[in-house]
Amino acid sequence: MPRKYPLDKTRNIGIIAHIDAGKTTTTERILFYTGISHKIGEVHEGQAIMDWMEQERERGITITSAATTCFWSRLTFDGQGKIQSGTQDHRINIIDTPGHVDFTVEVERSLRVLDGGVVVFDGKMGVEPQSETVWRQADKYKVPRICFINKINQTGGDFYMSLKSIQERLSPNSAAITIPIGTEQNLQGLIDLVDMQAYTYANQDHTELQKIKIPSDLEQKARKYRNRLIEKVAEFDDKLLEVFLEDGEISEKELKYAIRKATLSGKFFPITGGDGRSVIVTKVLDNILDYLPSPVDIPSVQGIDPKTQETIERPADDQKSFAALAFKIASDPFVGSLCFFRVYSGTLKVGSYIYNSTKQEKERVGRIVRLHSNKREEVQEVFSGDIAAMIGLKNTVTGDTLCSADDPIVLEQITFPEPVISVAVEPKTKADQEKMGIALKKLAQEDPTFQVRTDDETLETIISGMGELHLEILVDRMKREFKVEANIGKPRVSYRETIDKNSDIEEKYVRQSGGRGQYAHIFMRLEPKEPGQGVEFVNAIKGGRIPSEYIPAVEKGVNQAANNGVLAGYPVTDLKITLYDGSYHEVDSSEAAFKIAASKGFKKGFKAAKPYLLEPIMKVEVITPEQFMGDVVGDLNSRRGLIENMEDRGQGTATVKIISAKVPLASMFGYATTLRSLSQGRANYSMEFSHYERVPENVTQSILGEKQDPKA
């Protein structure tokens, strides 16, 4: 089956933003105007196609990234300025991602496989905390993006305030490519600064667009912003600057080419704005085609040759060997496990075999589907540049490379943040016990930031995640999808343990009980490391003082002790353990003996090295009307919070105070309820992990006391 849409007419894009900026609403309009849906789904009514999980529809938020495919051709107009219909000659694969920071993993893994992004901003608020987070994530993966300032038709919506906040807080290398006609409820359309034409609503329902001349009262303003756009883009294109200085004017074609070139460099960001609920999104679709990359515009994906360990490349070409990255695993109640993947090179047919080079295993391709949110379309073949899903892969997980067995490659894996919050879960009945194990295993396969472990002391099942909402949703899914009833404990903070100074220890493990004995003798040094560097084990044994076959047992013993902690049972971090001497017995030494000696020695050395606890500190941003600011600040201070900044945002009656603070996670449980009562329900906040910090001594004592007596 030949390829229907050429590579240069394919776009893989993500819709990313802070929570409530209107990502899903914008995507719903895109699906409506591209003909994928025949009814516009409203998020607040629980009708959105892209929010297909029950919990998403109930809460009005996006929890899991949803993939869909639509088709579009650039807008064309007749002599009267009316839209002409054309053949949809471009394929656009869209991933709508969550805005809530607890589901940041969904943004991370989506950006890893996308070529471009549309960053949506709330026109009443401008740049918000999670806007900055997703922007940094897009920078990390070098994703070119355009900005869409949404909701400027609402009270307090301000395109120019939001434009300024993007330029000041995210990138000075950004400029408007459109400006609005009208403000707030009087928004009539926009002026395109590239072709210098106005596009206004042709009817009261805002469902039709027409092209007209720029209104005379806005000509000067449009010229001013066009010149700013040219000046900014000219920084990336010397030829454009020469033409502008010589002729004083630039053609639409020249400017469009220069904007595309600058945007594809990943260093310039075009900004447009409007009403995400209306036909203005059709202009955004044109911008996606004009300025965001196709698979042939981005550098060839790089990976490692597993045989030679050399770096190799795979260009986006159907004729090259197959290479793809599995970026998401999802459980589907009807078909089982769905593996989402992005094809970087080559093609893949149903019935063929693929090689998982990460796991070094072969898998058979049973069924391939294209996704339209929760609906599936079976296909027989996928091509380079495609995003699709496979059904029935047994051993593939997020981040695995899928490729041709004859020409293997290992692509760079996706790295995920560590969870910061835990709760104990207990099945309500014996029948729920086995079902809970299966449910937790499946949920952990889907979500790399969700971890499950058993507490060695209490034998409780502990689940860990990125925040209270994250765990609440997962427990709710366990109940609905897997029919498991469970009791949930109080949230616990994921503390860490580390040391303040060096310590040298000698540990000898000797047991004699008739027959063969046990003997192990080691010398280890523990040293603190810089924050965020984890645990490092170094083997510095020389001259065979300990045979090499016992070294892995020492490392295993150390790691086991480090994972279970010494002070209060929390994982150990930021230290280096060096095994530098020891002795062994020809007959009595064993791996078990060295493992026990290492574990005991580590605990002894850790206690001697001035151990202390680390706690997760959260970056908190509270948005509140001014009259409640004093109470909000006082409450944050009482939670051991450090106020870092206070600023005004918005204009006129829509002005609010933004309070930025760093607060320990332990103090933030139940904060949503407190904030509601302090502000009569008018303030809201966002919170994301910032860093780990030393726990004050008085708080440490209370944590250790709780650990010794959990009921206290």
Residue pairs with C-beta under 8 A, 6 or more apart in sequence:
1 380
1 381
3 318
3 383
4 91
5 71
5 89
5 90
5 91
7 294
7 295
7 296
7 316
7 383
7 384
7 385
8 294
8 296
8 297
9 89
9 90
9 91
9 294
10 90
10 91
10 92
10 93
10 294
10 295
10 385
10 386
11 90
11 91
11 92
11 93
11 115
11 116
11 288
11 289
11 292
11 293
11 294
12 93
12 113
12 114
12 115
12 116
12 295
12 342
12 385
12 387
13 92
13 93
13 94
13 95
13 114
13 115
13 116
13 117
13 118
13 288
13 292
14 65
14 94
14 95
14 96
14 97
14 107
14 110
14 111
14 114
14 116
14 117
14 118
14 143
15 23
15 24
15 26
15 27
15 94
15 95
15 96
15 97
15 117
15 118
15 120
16 23
16 97
16 99
16 107
16 110
16 111
16 117
16 118
16 119
16 120
16 134
16 137
16 138
16 145
17 23
17 99
17 119
17 120
17 121
17 122
17 130
17 131
17 134
18 99
18 121
18 122
18 125
18 128
18 129
18 130
18 131
18 134
18 686
19 61
19 98
19 99
19 100
19 101
19 130
19 686
20 61
20 99
20 122
21 99
21 120
21 121
21 122
21 125
21 128
21 131
21 150
21 151
22 120
22 122
22 150
22 151
22 276
23 62
23 96
23 97
23 99
23 120
24 43
24 48
24 50
24 51
24 62
24 96
25 42
25 43
25 48
25 150
25 276
25 277
26 118
26 120
26 148
26 150
26 276
26 281
26 284
27 50
27 68
27 94
27 96
28 37
28 40
28 41
28 42
28 43
28 48
28 49
28 50
29 40
29 276
29 277
29 278
29 279
29 281
30 70
30 94
30 281
30 284
30 285
31 37
31 49
31 50
31 68
31 70
32 38
32 39
32 40
33 279
33 281
33 282
33 285
34 70
34 71
34 72
34 88
34 92
34 285
35 70
35 71
35 88
36 49
36 68
36 69
36 70
36 372
37 49
39 47
40 277
41 47
41 48
41 49
41 50
42 48
43 51
43 60
44 60
46 57
46 58
46 60
47 57
48 56
48 57
49 68
49 372
49 373
50 62
50 66
50 68
50 96
50 373
51 57
51 60
51 61
51 62
51 63
51 66
52 66
52 373
52 374
53 63
53 64
54 480
55 63
55 473
55 476
55 477
55 480
56 62
56 63
56 64
61 98
61 99
61 100
62 96
62 97
62 98
62 99
62 100
62 103
63 98
63 100
63 103
63 106
63 473
64 98
64 103
64 106
64 330
65 95
65 96
65 97
65 98
65 106
65 107
65 109
65 110
65 328
66 95
66 96
66 371
66 373
66 374
67 93
67 94
67 95
67 340
67 371
67 373
67 387
67 389
68 93
68 94
68 96
68 371
68 372
68 373
69 91
69 92
69 93
69 94
69 370
69 371
69 372
69 387
70 91
70 92
70 94
71 88
71 89
71 90
71 91
71 92
72 88
72 90
72 92
72 285
72 288
72 289
73 86
73 87
73 88
73 89
73 90
74 86
74 286
74 289
74 290
75 83
75 209
75 282
75 283
75 286
76 83
76 84
76 86
77 83
77 84
77 210
77 211
78 84
81 210
81 211
81 212
82 202
82 210
83 208
83 209
83 210
90 289
92 285
92 288
92 289
93 386
93 387
95 110
95 114
95 387
97 106
97 107
97 110
97 134
98 104
98 106
98 107
99 130
100 130
100 469
101 129
101 130
101 133
101 466
101 467
101 686
101 687
101 688
102 465
102 466
102 467
102 468
102 469
102 470
102 473
103 466
103 470
104 133
104 137
104 417
104 449
104 466
104 688
105 416
105 417
105 447
105 448
105 449
105 466
107 134
107 137
108 137
108 414
108 416
109 327
109 328
109 398
109 399
109 414
109 416
110 327
111 117
111 137
111 138
111 140
111 141
111 143
112 141
112 325
112 327
112 414
113 325
113 327
113 342
113 387
114 141
114 143
115 143
115 144
115 292
115 293
115 294
115 295
115 297
115 298
116 143
116 144
116 145
116 146
116 288
116 292
116 293
117 138
117 143
117 144
117 145
117 146
117 292
118 145
118 146
118 147
118 148
118 284
118 288
118 292
119 131
119 134
119 135
119 138
119 145
119 146
119 147
119 148
120 148
120 150
120 276
121 127
121 128
121 131
121 147
121 148
121 149
121 150
121 162
121 166
122 128
122 150
122 151
122 162
123 149
123 150
123 151
123 152
123 154
123 157
123 158
123 159
123 162
123 273
124 151
124 154
124 155
124 156
124 157
124 158
124 650
124 654
125 162
125 623
125 649
125 650
126 158
126 161
126 162
126 164
126 165
126 166
126 169
126 649
127 162
127 165
127 166
127 169
127 170
128 621
128 686
129 619
129 621
129 686
129 688
130 686
130 688
131 170
132 169
132 170
133 688
135 170
138 145
142 266
143 266
144 263
144 264
144 265
144 266
144 291
144 292
144 293
145 263
145 269
145 292
146 263
146 269
146 270
146 271
146 272
146 284
146 287
146 288
146 291
146 292
147 166
147 174
147 269
147 270
147 271
147 272
148 271
148 272
148 273
148 274
148 276
148 284
149 159
149 162
149 163
149 166
149 271
149 272
149 273
149 274
150 273
150 274
150 275
150 276
151 157
151 275
151 276
152 158
152 159
152 162
152 180
152 183
152 184
152 187
152 273
152 274
152 275
153 184
153 185
153 187
153 274
153 275
153 277
153 278
154 184
154 185
155 184
155 185
155 653
155 654
156 184
156 650
156 651
156 652
156 653
156 654
157 183
157 184
157 187
158 183
158 650
158 651
158 654
159 179
159 180
159 183
159 273
161 650
161 651
162 273
163 176
163 271
163 273
165 649
166 174
166 269
166 271
167 174
170 269
171 269
173 232
173 235
173 267
173 268
173 269
174 232
174 268
174 269
174 270
174 271
175 225
175 228
175 229
175 232
175 233
175 268
175 270
175 271
176 193
176 225
176 228
176 229
176 270
176 271
176 272
176 273
177 192
177 193
177 194
177 229
177 259
177 270
177 271
177 272
177 287
178 190
178 191
178 192
178 193
178 272
178 273
178 274
178 283
179 190
179 191
179 193
179 218
179 221
179 222
179 225
180 187
180 189
180 190
180 191
180 273
180 274
181 187
181 188
181 189
181 190
181 191
181 198
181 200
181 215
181 218
182 188
182 189
187 274
187 275
188 200
188 201
189 198
189 199
189 200
189 201
189 209
189 274
189 280
190 198
190 199
190 272
190 273
190 274
190 280
190 283
191 197
191 198
191 199
191 214
191 218
191 222
192 198
192 199
192 283
193 222
193 225
193 226
193 229
194 229
194 252
194 255
194 256
194 259
195 252
196 214
196 222
196 226
196 252
197 211
197 212
197 213
197 214
198 211
198 212
198 213
198 214
198 215
198 218
199 209
199 210
199 211
199 212
199 280
199 283
200 209
200 210
200 212
201 208
201 209
201 210
201 278
201 279
202 208
202 209
202 210
206 275
206 277
206 278
206 279
207 278
207 279
208 279
209 279
209 280
209 282
209 283
214 222
229 255
229 259
230 240
230 244
230 250
230 255
232 268
233 240
233 255
233 258
233 259
233 262
233 268
234 240
234 241
234 244
234 258
235 262
236 258
236 261
236 262
236 265
236 267
236 268
237 258
237 261
237 262
240 250
240 254
240 255
240 258
243 250
243 254
244 250
250 258
256 290
259 268
259 270
259 290
259 291
260 290
260 291
262 268
263 269
263 270
263 291
263 292
264 291
264 293
264 297
270 287
270 291
272 283
272 284
272 287
274 280
274 281
274 283
274 284
294 385
295 316
295 384
295 385
296 316
298 316
300 313
300 314
300 315
300 316
300 345
301 313
301 314
301 323
301 344
301 345
301 411
302 311
302 312
302 313
302 314
302 411
302 412
303 311
303 312
303 313
303 314
303 323
303 401
303 409
303 410
303 411
303 412
304 310
304 311
304 312
304 409
304 410
305 311
305 312
305 408
305 409
305 410
306 357
306 360
306 408
306 409
306 410
307 408
312 409
314 320
314 321
314 323
314 344
314 345
314 346
314 409
315 345
316 344
316 345
316 384
316 385
317 345
317 346
317 384
318 345
318 346
318 347
318 383
318 384
319 346
320 345
320 346
320 384
321 345
321 346
321 403
321 404
321 406
321 407
321 409
322 343
322 345
322 346
322 347
322 348
322 354
322 402
322 403
322 404
323 343
323 344
323 345
323 346
323 401
323 402
323 403
323 404
323 409
323 411
324 341
324 342
324 343
324 344
324 348
324 354
324 401
324 402
324 403
325 341
325 342
325 344
325 399
325 400
325 401
325 402
325 411
326 339
326 340
326 341
326 393
326 396
326 397
326 398
326 399
326 400
326 401
326 402
327 340
327 341
327 342
327 398
327 399
327 414
328 339
328 340
328 398
328 446
329 337
329 338
329 339
329 340
329 396
329 397
329 398
329 445
329 446
330 337
330 338
330 340
330 389
330 446
331 337
331 338
331 442
331 443
331 445
331 446
331 481
332 338
332 391
333 481
335 367
335 376
335 391
335 392
336 391
336 392
337 391
337 392
337 393
337 445
338 369
338 389
338 390
338 391
339 389
339 390
339 391
339 393
339 396
340 371
340 387
340 388
340 389
341 387
341 388
341 389
341 390
341 402
342 386
342 387
343 382
343 383
343 384
343 385
343 386
343 387
343 388
344 384
344 411
345 384
346 384
346 404
347 381
347 382
347 383
347 384
348 354
348 365
348 368
348 381
348 382
349 365
349 380
349 381
350 365
350 366
350 367
350 368
350 379
350 380
350 381
351 364
351 365
351 366
352 364
352 365
353 362
353 363
353 364
353 365
353 405
354 362
354 363
354 364
354 365
354 402
354 403
354 404
354 405
355 361
355 362
355 363
355 402
355 403
355 404
355 405
355 408
356 362
356 363
356 395
356 396
356 400
356 401
356 402
357 401
357 402
357 403
357 408
357 409
357 410
358 399
358 400
358 401
358 410
358 413
359 395
359 396
359 400
361 395
362 405
363 393
363 394
363 395
363 396
363 402
364 392
365 390
366 390
366 391
366 392
367 378
367 390
367 391
367 392
368 378
368 379
368 380
368 381
368 382
368 388
368 389
368 390
368 391
369 376
369 377
369 378
369 379
369 388
369 389
369 390
369 391
370 376
370 377
370 379
370 388
370 389
371 387
371 388
371 389
376 389
379 388
382 388
396 402
397 445
398 414
398 448
399 413
399 414
399 448
401 409
401 410
401 411
403 409
414 448
416 448
416 449
417 449
417 466
417 689
418 449
418 494
419 449
419 450
419 451
419 464
419 465
419 466
419 494
420 464
420 466
420 467
420 493
420 494
420 616
420 665
420 689
421 464
421 465
421 466
421 467
421 468
421 470
421 471
421 491
421 492
421 493
421 494
421 665
422 462
422 463
422 464
422 465
422 491
422 492
422 493
422 494
423 462
423 463
423 471
423 475
423 488
423 489
423 490
423 491
423 492
424 455
424 458
424 460
424 461
424 462
424 488
424 489
424 492
425 436
425 440
425 461
425 462
425 463
425 475
425 486
425 487
425 488
425 489
426 460
426 461
426 486
426 487
426 489
427 433
427 435
427 436
427 484
427 485
427 486
427 487
428 485
428 486
428 487
429 485
432 484
432 485
432 486
435 482
435 483
435 484
436 461
436 478
436 482
436 484
436 486
438 482
439 478
439 481
439 482
439 484
440 452
440 461
440 463
440 478
441 452
442 482
443 450
443 474
443 477
443 478
444 450
444 451
444 452
447 465
447 474
449 465
449 466
449 470
450 463
450 464
450 465
450 470
450 474
451 463
451 464
451 465
452 461
452 462
452 463
452 464
453 461
453 462
453 464
454 460
454 461
454 462
455 461
455 462
455 569
456 564
456 569
457 569
458 710
460 489
462 492
463 471
463 474
463 475
464 494
465 471
465 474
466 689
467 687
468 491
468 669
471 491
475 486
475 488
478 484
478 486
479 485
479 486
491 669
493 615
493 616
493 664
493 665
493 666
494 570
494 571
494 616
495 568
495 570
495 613
495 614
495 615
495 616
495 695
495 703
496 570
496 571
496 572
496 573
496 574
496 613
496 614
496 615
496 692
497 565
497 566
497 567
497 568
497 570
497 571
497 572
497 573
497 606
497 611
497 612
497 613
497 614
498 528
498 572
498 573
498 574
498 575
498 611
498 612
498 614
499 526
499 528
499 575
499 606
499 609
499 610
499 611
499 612
500 528
500 609
500 610
500 611
500 612
501 528
501 609
501 610
502 525
502 526
502 527
502 528
502 609
503 525
503 526
503 605
503 606
503 608
503 609
504 523
504 524
504 525
504 526
504 605
505 523
505 524
505 525
505 526
505 601
505 604
505 605
505 608
506 521
506 522
506 523
506 601
507 520
507 521
507 522
507 524
507 597
507 598
507 600
507 601
507 604
508 520
508 521
508 597
509 518
509 519
509 520
509 521
509 593
509 594
509 596
509 597
509 600
510 517
510 518
510 519
511 517
511 518
511 519
511 593
512 518
516 587
516 588
517 585
517 587
517 588
518 588
518 589
518 590
518 592
518 593
518 596
519 584
519 585
519 588
519 589
519 593
520 550
520 582
520 584
520 589
520 590
520 593
520 594
520 596
520 597
520 598
521 582
521 583
521 584
521 597
522 546
522 554
522 579
522 581
522 582
522 594
522 597
522 598
522 601
523 579
523 580
523 581
523 582
524 558
524 577
524 578
524 579
524 580
524 598
524 601
524 602
524 605
525 577
525 578
525 580
525 605
526 575
526 576
526 577
526 602
526 605
526 606
526 609
527 575
527 576
527 578
528 574
528 575
528 576
528 609
529 536
529 574
529 575
529 576
530 574
531 574
531 691
531 692
532 574
532 691
532 692
533 573
533 574
534 573
534 574
535 559
535 562
535 572
535 573
535 574
535 575
535 576
535 577
536 575
536 576
536 577
537 555
537 558
537 559
537 576
537 577
537 579
538 576
538 577
538 578
538 579
539 551
539 554
539 555
539 579
540 578
540 579
540 580
541 551
541 579
541 580
541 581
541 582
545 581
545 582
545 583
545 584
546 554
546 579
546 582
546 583
546 584
546 594
547 584
547 589
549 591
550 584
550 589
550 591
550 594
551 579
552 591
553 591
553 592
553 594
553 595
553 598
554 579
554 594
554 595
554 597
554 598
555 598
556 595
556 598
557 594
557 595
557 596
557 597
557 598
557 599
557 602
558 577
558 598
558 599
558 602
560 595
560 599
561 572
561 598
561 599
561 602
561 603
561 606
562 571
562 572
562 602
563 571
563 572
564 571
565 571
565 572
566 572
566 602
566 603
566 606
566 607
566 611
567 606
567 611
567 612
567 613
567 704
568 613
568 703
568 704
568 707
569 707
570 613
572 606
573 614
573 692
574 614
575 609
577 602
579 598
584 594
612 694
612 695
612 700
613 694
613 695
613 700
613 703
614 692
614 693
614 694
614 695
615 664
615 665
615 666
615 692
615 693
615 694
615 695
615 699
616 664
616 665
616 689
616 690
616 691
616 692
617 662
617 663
617 664
617 665
617 689
617 690
617 691
617 692
617 693
618 662
618 663
618 664
618 665
618 668
618 687
618 688
618 689
618 690
619 660
619 661
619 662
619 687
619 688
619 689
619 690
620 636
620 641
620 660
620 661
620 662
620 663
620 668
620 685
620 686
620 687
621 658
621 659
621 660
621 661
621 685
621 686
621 687
622 632
622 636
622 658
622 659
622 661
622 675
622 683
622 684
622 685
623 649
623 656
623 657
623 658
623 683
623 684
623 685
624 632
624 656
624 657
624 659
624 679
624 682
624 683
625 656
625 657
625 679
625 682
625 683
626 655
626 656
626 657
628 678
628 679
628 680
628 682
628 683
629 646
629 657
629 659
631 678
631 679
632 659
632 675
632 678
632 679
632 683
633 643
633 646
633 659
635 674
635 675
635 678
636 643
636 659
636 661
636 663
637 643
639 663
639 664
639 667
639 668
639 671
640 663
640 664
640 667
640 696
640 699
641 661
641 662
641 663
641 664
641 667
642 661
642 662
642 663
643 659
643 660
643 661
644 660
644 661
644 662
645 658
645 659
645 660
646 657
646 658
646 659
646 660
647 657
647 658
647 660
648 655
648 656
648 657
648 658
649 655
649 656
649 657
649 658
650 656
662 690
664 693
665 689
666 699
668 687
671 685
671 687
672 685
675 683
675 684
675 685
676 683
695 703
705 712
706 712
